Amino acid sequence: MLKIIKSLAFILLAAVLPVQAEENKIGDTFAVIWEYTTDDVDLIRKSLSTQSGELLKLWEQGIVENAYLAEEQDFENGTDILNIVFFIKANSKAGAEKILNEFTFVKKGIAKYELYPVGLLWLKTFEDAAKN
């Protein structure tokens, strides 16, 4: 009987989260994975400060979260180029693309991105929604 109650509670919780997310305008979260489309290291270095500032601004606004730093070794000329992977919150994939297409790296053709939907942050979202 306890297993049935736990299962029902889980199902109800899973059904309620999207509704609470909609009420709180949480939207979906997407993982953003970058791939360089140029081997022009000077262009990358000259644009890196601007790109970093754009990312930081979105982080401060709560749109970007959980940024991870990766380092690509031996990038063409034996130099090390940093790559940042992060999560972005948006109402839709199109909404996330609209934000990302404004990045300097995209506008200058330095890098392209892939979006991977990861959904809602389950327990934290429920906890925050319960406080409202």
C-alpha positions as protocol buffer text, in pm:
chain_id: "A"
residue {
  index: 1
  type: MET
  ca { x: 0 y: 0 z: 0 }
}
residue {
  index: 2
  type: LEU
  ca { x: 285 y: 238 z: 82 }
}
residue {
  index: 3
  type: LYS
  ca { x: 435 y: 177 z: -264 }
}
residue {
  index: 4
  type: ILE
  ca { x: 105 y: 268 z: -428 }
}
residue {
  index: 5
  type: ILE
  ca { x: 77 y: 590 z: -226 }
}
residue {
  index: 6
  type: LYS
  ca { x: 436 y: 689 z: -310 }
}
residue {
  index: 7
  type: SER
  ca { x: 375 y: 614 z: -678 }
}
residue {
  index: 8
  type: LEU
  ca { x: 57 y: 822 z: -684 }
}
residue {
  index: 9
  type: ALA
  ca { x: 229 y: 1108 z: -502 }
}
residue {
  index: 10
  type: PHE
  ca { x: 509 y: 1102 z: -758 }
}
residue {
  index: 11
  type: ILE
  ca { x: 263 y: 1100 z: -1050 }
}
residue {
  index: 12
  type: LEU
  ca { x: 64 y: 1388 z: -903 }
}
residue {
  index: 13
  type: LEU
  ca { x: 380 y: 1587 z: -836 }
}
residue {
  index: 14
  type: ALA
  ca { x: 501 y: 1533 z: -1191 }
}
residue {
  index: 15
  type: ALA
  ca { x: 162 y: 1646 z: -1323 }
}
residue {
  index: 16
  type: VAL
  ca { x: 155 y: 1959 z: -1105 }
}
residue {
  index: 17
  type: LEU
  ca { x: 507 y: 2086 z: -1185 }
}
residue {
  index: 18
  type: PRO
  ca { x: 436 y: 2201 z: -1543 }
}
residue {
  index: 19
  type: VAL
  ca { x: 129 y: 2391 z: -1419 }
}
residue {
  index: 20
  type: GLN
  ca { x: 330 y: 2560 z: -1145 }
}
residue {
  index: 21
  type: ALA
  ca { x: 608 y: 2633 z: -1392 }
}
residue {
  index: 22
  type: GLU
  ca { x: 357 y: 2803 z: -1622 }
}
residue {
  index: 23
  type: GLU
  ca { x: 210 y: 3006 z: -1335 }
}
residue {
  index: 24
  type: ASN
  ca { x: 558 y: 3119 z: -1227 }
}
residue {
  index: 25
  type: LYS
  ca { x: 673 y: 3174 z: -1588 }
}
residue {
  index: 26
  type: ILE
  ca { x: 968 y: 2940 z: -1534 }
}
residue {
  index: 27
  type: GLY
  ca { x: 983 y: 2796 z: -1887 }
}
residue {
  index: 28
  type: ASP
  ca { x: 1225 y: 2528 z: -1998 }
}
residue {
  index: 29
  type: THR
  ca { x: 1597 y: 2489 z: -1956 }
}
residue {
  index: 30
  type: PHE
  ca { x: 1833 y: 2404 z: -2241 }
}
residue {
  index: 31
  type: ALA
  ca { x: 2196 y: 2296 z: -2233 }
}
residue {
  index: 32
  type: VAL
  ca { x: 2402 y: 2510 z: -2472 }
}
residue {
  index: 33
  type: ILE
  ca { x: 2700 y: 2336 z: -2631 }
}
residue {
  index: 34
  type: TRP
  ca { x: 2932 y: 2545 z: -2848 }
}
residue {
  index: 35
  type: GLU
  ca { x: 3150 y: 2444 z: -3141 }
}
residue {
  index: 36
  type: TYR
  ca { x: 3403 y: 2678 z: -3299 }
}
residue {
  index: 37
  type: THR
  ca { x: 3345 y: 2740 z: -3670 }
}
residue {
  index: 38
  type: THR
  ca { x: 3667 y: 2930 z: -3729 }
}
residue {
  index: 39
  type: ASP
  ca { x: 4034 y: 2861 z: -3675 }
}
residue {
  index: 40
  type: ASP
  ca { x: 4112 y: 3235 z: -3653 }
}
residue {
  index: 41
  type: VAL
  ca { x: 4257 y: 3243 z: -3301 }
}
residue {
  index: 42
  type: ASP
  ca { x: 4307 y: 3622 z: -3313 }
}
residue {
  index: 43
  type: LEU
  ca { x: 3940 y: 3679 z: -3396 }
}
residue {
  index: 44
  type: ILE
  ca { x: 3839 y: 3453 z: -3107 }
}
residue {
  index: 45
  type: ARG
  ca { x: 4069 y: 3631 z: -2863 }
}
residue {
  index: 46
  type: LYS
  ca { x: 3955 y: 3979 z: -2976 }
}
residue {
  index: 47
  type: SER
  ca { x: 3588 y: 3880 z: -2933 }
}
residue {
  index: 48
  type: LEU
  ca { x: 3622 y: 3681 z: -2612 }
}
residue {
  index: 49
  type: SER
  ca { x: 3585 y: 3978 z: -2376 }
}
residue {
  index: 50
  type: THR
  ca { x: 3263 y: 4093 z: -2543 }
}
residue {
  index: 51
  type: GLN
  ca { x: 3125 y: 3739 z: -2553 }
}
residue {
  index: 52
  type: SER
  ca { x: 3208 y: 3692 z: -2183 }
}
residue {
  index: 53
  type: GLY
  ca { x: 3036 y: 4019 z: -2094 }
}
residue {
  index: 54
  type: GLU
  ca { x: 2722 y: 3914 z: -2279 }
}
residue {
  index: 55
  type: LEU
  ca { x: 2718 y: 3581 z: -2098 }
}
residue {
  index: 56
  type: LEU
  ca { x: 2777 y: 3745 z: -1760 }
}
residue {
  index: 57
  type: LYS
  ca { x: 2489 y: 3988 z: -1818 }
}
residue {
  index: 58
  type: LEU
  ca { x: 2250 y: 3698 z: -1888 }
}
residue {
  index: 59
  type: TRP
  ca { x: 2379 y: 3518 z: -1578 }
}
residue {
  index: 60
  type: GLU
  ca { x: 2311 y: 3828 z: -1365 }
}
residue {
  index: 61
  type: GLN
  ca { x: 1955 y: 3837 z: -1506 }
}
residue {
  index: 62
  type: GLY
  ca { x: 1901 y: 3472 z: -1414 }
}
residue {
  index: 63
  type: ILE
  ca { x: 1865 y: 3361 z: -1776 }
}
residue {
  index: 64
  type: VAL
  ca { x: 2193 y: 3168 z: -1786 }
}
residue {
  index: 65
  type: GLU
  ca { x: 2295 y: 2932 z: -1508 }
}
residue {
  index: 66
  type: ASN
  ca { x: 2549 y: 2665 z: -1428 }
}
residue {
  index: 67
  type: ALA
  ca { x: 2830 y: 2768 z: -1663 }
}
residue {
  index: 68
  type: TYR
  ca { x: 3110 y: 2516 z: -1703 }
}
residue {
  index: 69
  type: LEU
  ca { x: 3454 y: 2589 z: -1840 }
}
residue {
  index: 70
  type: ALA
  ca { x: 3622 y: 2345 z: -2076 }
}
residue {
  index: 71
  type: GLU
  ca { x: 3961 y: 2382 z: -2236 }
}
residue {
  index: 72
  type: GLU
  ca { x: 4038 y: 2262 z: -2586 }
}
residue {
  index: 73
  type: GLN
  ca { x: 4401 y: 2165 z: -2610 }
}
residue {
  index: 74
  type: ASP
  ca { x: 4612 y: 2219 z: -2923 }
}
residue {
  index: 75
  type: PHE
  ca { x: 4362 y: 2438 z: -3105 }
}
residue {
  index: 76
  type: GLU
  ca { x: 4516 y: 2455 z: -3454 }
}
residue {
  index: 77
  type: ASN
  ca { x: 4833 y: 2648 z: -3365 }
}
residue {
  index: 78
  type: GLY
  ca { x: 4897 y: 2467 z: -3039 }
}
residue {
  index: 79
  type: THR
  ca { x: 4717 y: 2728 z: -2831 }
}
residue {
  index: 80
  type: ASP
  ca { x: 4453 y: 2669 z: -2568 }
}
residue {
  index: 81
  type: ILE
  ca { x: 4107 y: 2813 z: -2631 }
}
residue {
  index: 82
  type: LEU
  ca { x: 3839 y: 2817 z: -2364 }
}
residue {
  index: 83
  type: ASN
  ca { x: 3489 y: 2691 z: -2428 }
}
residue {
  index: 84
  type: ILE
  ca { x: 3200 y: 2757 z: -2193 }
}
residue {
  index: 85
  type: VAL
  ca { x: 2901 y: 2524 z: -2170 }
}
residue {
  index: 86
  type: PHE
  ca { x: 2598 y: 2652 z: -1983 }
}
residue {
  index: 87
  type: PHE
  ca { x: 2225 y: 2620 z: -1930 }
}
residue {
  index: 88
  type: ILE
  ca { x: 1979 y: 2880 z: -2053 }
}
residue {
  index: 89
  type: LYS
  ca { x: 1623 y: 2932 z: -1935 }
}
residue {
  index: 90
  type: ALA
  ca { x: 1367 y: 3030 z: -2198 }
}
residue {
  index: 91
  type: ASN
  ca { x: 998 y: 2981 z: -2271 }
}
residue {
  index: 92
  type: SER
  ca { x: 1079 y: 2779 z: -2584 }
}
residue {
  index: 93
  type: LYS
  ca { x: 1362 y: 2661 z: -2806 }
}
residue {
  index: 94
  type: ALA
  ca { x: 1290 y: 2953 z: -3038 }
}
residue {
  index: 95
  type: GLY
  ca { x: 1314 y: 3189 z: -2741 }
}
residue {
  index: 96
  type: ALA
  ca { x: 1653 y: 3045 z: -2644 }
}
residue {
  index: 97
  type: GLU
  ca { x: 1775 y: 3072 z: -3005 }
}
residue {
  index: 98
  type: LYS
  ca { x: 1666 y: 3437 z: -3020 }
}
residue {
  index: 99
  type: ILE
  ca { x: 1880 y: 3513 z: -2715 }
}
residue {
  index: 100
  type: LEU
  ca { x: 2182 y: 3312 z: -2834 }
}
residue {
  index: 101
  type: ASN
  ca { x: 2174 y: 3457 z: -3186 }
}
residue {
  index: 102
  type: GLU
  ca { x: 2258 y: 3796 z: -3031 }
}
residue {
  index: 103
  type: PHE
  ca { x: 2592 y: 3668 z: -2899 }
}
residue {
  index: 104
  type: THR
  ca { x: 2906 y: 3811 z: -3059 }
}
residue {
  index: 105
  type: PHE
  ca { x: 3036 y: 3462 z: -3140 }
}
residue {
  index: 106
  type: VAL
  ca { x: 2724 y: 3386 z: -3343 }
}
residue {
  index: 107
  type: LYS
  ca { x: 2706 y: 3723 z: -3519 }
}
residue {
  index: 108
  type: LYS
  ca { x: 3074 y: 3706 z: -3621 }
}
residue {
  index: 109
  type: GLY
  ca { x: 3055 y: 3340 z: -3724 }
}
residue {
  index: 110
  type: ILE
  ca { x: 3308 y: 3235 z: -3462 }
}
residue {
  index: 111
  type: ALA
  ca { x: 3101 y: 2954 z: -3316 }
}
residue {
  index: 112
  type: LYS
  ca { x: 2771 y: 2777 z: -3351 }
}
residue {
  index: 113
  type: TYR
  ca { x: 2566 y: 2620 z: -3076 }
}
residue {
  index: 114
  type: GLU
  ca { x: 2347 y: 2319 z: -3022 }
}
residue {
  index: 115
  type: LEU
  ca { x: 2055 y: 2326 z: -2781 }
}
residue {
  index: 116
  type: TYR
  ca { x: 1958 y: 2024 z: -2577 }
}
residue {
  index: 117
  type: PRO
  ca { x: 1632 y: 2048 z: -2381 }
}
residue {
  index: 118
  type: VAL
  ca { x: 1678 y: 1935 z: -2023 }
}
residue {
  index: 119
  type: GLY
  ca { x: 1334 y: 2038 z: -1892 }
}
residue {
  index: 120
  type: LEU
  ca { x: 1257 y: 2187 z: -1554 }
}
residue {
  index: 121
  type: LEU
  ca { x: 1472 y: 2173 z: -1244 }
}
residue {
  index: 122
  type: TRP
  ca { x: 1237 y: 1939 z: -1064 }
}
residue {
  index: 123
  type: LEU
  ca { x: 1293 y: 1958 z: -689 }
}
residue {
  index: 124
  type: LYS
  ca { x: 1419 y: 2315 z: -668 }
}
residue {
  index: 125
  type: THR
  ca { x: 1133 y: 2439 z: -888 }
}
residue {
  index: 126
  type: PHE
  ca { x: 878 y: 2263 z: -670 }
}
residue {
  index: 127
  type: GLU
  ca { x: 1039 y: 2403 z: -357 }
}
residue {
  index: 128
  type: ASP
  ca { x: 1035 y: 2760 z: -494 }
}
residue {
  index: 129
  type: ALA
  ca { x: 677 y: 2728 z: -620 }
}
residue {
  index: 130
  type: ALA
  ca { x: 562 y: 2602 z: -280 }
}
residue {
  index: 131
  type: LYS
  ca { x: 702 y: 2918 z: -114 }
}
residue {
  index: 132
  type: ASN
  ca { x: 492 y: 3150 z: -336 }
}
